[in-house]
Amino acid sequence: MSRFTRPSASALGRFLQLSGTGARIAGSLLVQRITPGRARVDWEPVGALLGDALGQMKGPVLKLGQQASQWQDVLPGPVSAALARLQNQVPALPFGALEANLQRLYEGQLYALFETIEAQPCAAASLGQVHRARDRQGRALILKIQYPGIRSICDADLRQLRRLMPLGRLFGTPPARLETVYAELQRAIDEELDYDRERCHL
């Protein structure tokens, strides 16, 4: 689970994973387009490849996959369908991978404030996950936890995605639409990471 506790060390690995996925997609499309007798591109294997790669990563990369499934004008149908499955396939981190960071955030007073925190999350997303808890007064609470180091991961991933955005042209997406997609992703991530803002709107 070091990718979430050592973002600087993980950035290169995530970049290589992203770049490798882009290269494999480009290679798959090239082979299809130069194969004699093939009238059109089969997007099913491309969608499967992209869905598998993004499903293994959290942060902006997974968020991009989830959002892209809703942008029908951006991707071919089979690719959008593969990415739509990411909505329900977000892997959770074990609570043990989060507990030490929570103790630091609460200055060692985590269990002075919470009587219990359920180890099994009730929901997991691209940038954090949710656990049921109970405070020392016995009140039932929902504890929403950002993945450790996720802000740094988001910053690094967004820089890499910015460089890789031109690959979207392989799907026939106009450059102007790619710019809009990137701006929408950046805004969505900024909003999702702002837990203070979210709390004020509850």
Secondary structure, 3 states (H helix, E strand, C coil): CHHHCCHHHHHHHHHHHHHHHHHHHHHHHHHHHHCCCCCCCCCHHHHHHHHHHHHCCCHHHHHHHHHHCCCCCCCCHHHHHHHHHHHHCCCCCCCHHHHHHHHHHCCCCHHHHEEEECCCCCEECCCEEEEEEEECCCCEEEEEEECCCHHHHHHHHHHHHHHHHHHHHHHCCCHHHHHHHHHHHHHHHHHHHCHHHHHHCC
